[in-house]
């Protein structure tokens, strides 16, 4: 049973990584998320805050909104959310309110992680719901995708600044 759960976690994290590619193609930070219930996808999402002009449009939010519509309930009990990056406090709060049972994430977020890296909201004893957490699934692959994206972005900014030096201002 333990190996079966582990294999399912790997399978769905690969799916979340593919969804992260959608975000990257749009110029968004490459984070992907998928909500699974009874081994079926009920919601998918990727980061779209820039393109949608919506600060709440994180991958987890988009995936859980789709899942809630699919089950026709704002509570998505007995589900598992797979996401390539540890949730932020906003997303962690939403996961608690939605009564998601389990979260599996890839890379740790040492700046804003709310599943233990910076703060722990998903298992906070004073909240009325706690999630089971599995951290670090395909962490290297998830982290590498993010690192490559930000490295590319920094290089683009550097090149743009260099180009500005060569443009003659009237």
N, C-alpha and C positions, 0 to 999 in steps of 0.2 A: 504493500500500500504506500509506503514511504517513497519508494522509487517511482511509483506511478505519479504521485503528486509532484515530485521533482521533475519528471519528464514533462508533465503538463505545464509546469511553471516555465521551463525552457521553451517549450513550443509557443506559449502565448507571449513570452517576452520577445521572441523573434518576430512575432506578429506586430507587437508594439514598436519594435525597431523599424519595421517596414512603414508603419504609419508616421514615424518621425521623419522619414524621407519626404513625405508630403509637405510637412512644415518647412523643411529646408528648401524645397523647390519653390516655395512661396517667399523665401527670404526670412522666414521665422526661425526662432531657436528650435532645433530639431528634437522635440520631445513628442512621443506618441503614447497613447493609452488605449486600452481595450477593456471592456467590462464583460465578464464571462459568468453565465449562470447555467448550471447543469451541462457544462461542457459546450455551450453554445454562445456565440458572440451576440450580445444584446445592445452593445454600444461601442462606437469607435470615435476617437478624436485625436487631434494633434493641435499644437500651439497655433493660434491665429489672433493674438491680441493686436498685432501691428496692422494686419490687413483688414481686420474687422473693427478696428478702432474701439476695442472692448478690453479693458484691463483684466476682466475676469475670464477671458477666452483661453485659459490654459488647457492643455491636452486632457487633463482629468475632468475638468468642467465640461468640455465638449463631449467627451465620452459618456459621462454620467447623465448629461441632459438627454442624449440620444437613448440611453438605457431606460431612463425614467419614462420617456414617451413610449418606448417599446412595451414596457410592462404596465403602462398606464397607471403609474403610482409614483409619488415623489420619494417613496422608500423603495430601495432596491435590495431587499434582504436576501441573505444567502448567496450574494454575488461576490466575485473577486475582481478587483481592479488591478490590472497590470500596467505599469508605467515605467518609462525608461529613466526617469529622474525622481528622486525623493520629493514628495509633495511639499509645497509651501504651506504656511499657516492657513491661507484662504482655502486652498483645496482640501487640506486636512479637516478643517471645520465642516466643509461640505460633505466629506465622506462620513463623518460622524453623524451628521443630521440625516443623511440618506440611509443610514444603517447598513452600509456595505460591511460584509462580514470579514473580508480579508483583503489585504493589499500586498502586492509583490512589486518591488521596485528594483531598478538596476543600479544606477550611479547614485552615490550619496551627494547631497547638496550641502556643503560645509558653510554656506552663507545664509541660506534661508530654509534649510530642511526642518520639517516639523514632524518627522517620524523618528527622532532621536538624535540627529546630528547637531542641531542647534537647540531645539526644544522638542518636547514629546507631547503632541496633542492627540495622537491616535490611540494612546493608551493611558490618557490622563485619568487618574482615579476619581476625580470629582465630576467627570462628564458621565452622562447616562448611557453611553455606549462606547465600547472599546473595540478596536479591530485587531485581528491577528496580523502580524507583520512578518514578511519574509524579505529581508534586505540583501542587496548585492547580487541578485541574479543577473548573470551576464554583465556584471558591473564594468569590466574592462571594455567590452564592446560598446556599451551605452556611454561610458565616459569618453572613449575615443571619438565617438561621433560628435559629442559636444565640443571637445577640445579642438578637433579639426575645424568645426564650424567657426569657433571664435578666433582661431589662428588665421583662417581665411579672411574673416571680417577685419581683424587688425591689419592685415597686409593690404586690404583694399583701402582702408582709411589712410595708411601710410602712403600708398601710391597716389591717392587723391591729394594729399598734402604736398607731395613732391611735385605733382603736376601743377598745382597752384603757383609754385615758385617760378615756373617757366612761362606762365601766362602774364603778358605785359598788361598792366592796368593803364587805361588812358589818363 
